Structures are given as structure tokens and as C-alpha cells.
């Protein structure tokens, strides 16, 4: 049996690494609509509990100035969702914008990303 040369092993390892990296990028990019698509079903008037059940625990939960309620934010590699709640704990506004993540910045230089 012929032995495998070090050069062939190196090439095989490099190709395998490139395939794994490509798969990881596709995994994140394919999941672009994850948090954004779930946030699309949030409506004005939903309670905090309903929103948290839909999106999971927020990354940020802040009190608004003057007793006007709270603001919660959810962030993933592609999107940031902001939900403002009134003093009664019901959603007043829902916003979605591109997140400021390393993945979005890196992939955005190579591929056009949705806005």
C-alpha cells in the first residue's frame, strides 16, 4: 500500500477546513430571518410575557425615562429587535435594524446582505 504524503494530508486538511468554514457561514446566513421573522408576529398591545415567550430572554431590559415603561432588545448575528413597552407592560412600538456584529461586517464585505 502506498503511504499518503504529508503534502496530500495538508491539502486534504485545508480543503476540509474550507468546507467547514463555508458551512458555518451558510448556517449563519441561512438563519438570517430567524429573529426577524419571529419579530414580525409581534403586534402593538402584546404583553411583555407574550413577547418574551416569542423571542426568548432579551439581551437588554431597560427602564425608560419618566416612568414611560421599558425597552427590551434582542440581538443575533444579523438583526437587532427593539420593543418599547408602556407603563402598563404592553408593546407600543417594535423596531428592527441590522445588528452591528462581526459576522455581518465580515460577510457583508463579500456578499450583499438584506436590509
N, C-alpha and C positions, 0 to 999 in steps of 0.2 A: 504494500500500500504506500502510495506517495504521501509524504508529510506535507502539511499545509505551511507555506512560508509565512514569515512574520508580516511581510508586506500585504499578503492577501487577508490575513487576520485584521490588520489595521484598516484596510479598505472596507472589510465587512463590518467592523465596529463603527466606522464613520458613517456608513450607509444606514446602519441600524439606528444610530443616534439621530441622524437627519430625519428618518421616518418617525421616530418617537417625538421629536420636536414639532414636526409638521402635524402629527396627530394631536398634540397638546394645543397648538394654535387653532386648529379646526374645531376642537372641542369647545374652546372659549368663544370663538367667533360664531359657531353654530348656535350657541346658547345666548346669542345677542338679545333675543326677545324675552328671555326668562323673566326678569324682574319687571321689565317694561310691559310685557303682555299681561302679567298678573295685576299690575297697577292700573291697567286700562279698565278693570272692572270696579275700581273704587269710585264711588259716587258721593257727591256732596250730601251730607246728612248721616253718613255712616258713623258708627261709634268707634272710639279708639280700639276697643276689643275686636271689632269686626275687621278693622284694617290690619291689626297685628296678627289675627288669625290668617288673613290672606297673604301677607308679606313676610311674616315671621318677626322676630325681635328687631327693633330698629338699631341702626348704628349710632344715632344721636336722638336724644329726647330732651328738648329744651323748653323752659318756660318763656313765654312771650312777655314783653314789657307791658306794664299797666294792667296786669290781670286779664289779658285778652285771650288766654288759653295757652296752648303748647304747640310746638313744632316738632315733628319727627321726620327723620331722614333715613332712607335705606340706600345702600351703595353696593354695586357689584363691579365687575371689571369693565363694564361698558356703560352703565347708566346710574344716575342718581335720582331717586324719587323723594320729593319733599311734600309732606302733607301738613297743612296748618289746621289745627283744631281750635274751636271756640271755647269759651269758659264752660259750656255745657258738655264738652267732650265729644262733640260731633264735628266731622270734617267740614271745613269751609272752602279750602282750595287744595288742589292736587297739581303738582308740577313735576315735569320730567325733563332732565337735561343730560348731556353726555358727561360721564364721570371723568375725573382727572386721574386716571390710573396709568400705571406703567405699561400695561398691556395695550390699552387704547392708544397711547402715544407711540408705542413701537409698531404695532400692526398698522396704525393709521398712516405711517410713513410708506408702507408697502402697498396696502390695499385700501380702496375707498370704503369708509365706514358710514353706516346710516346715521342720519342726524335726527 
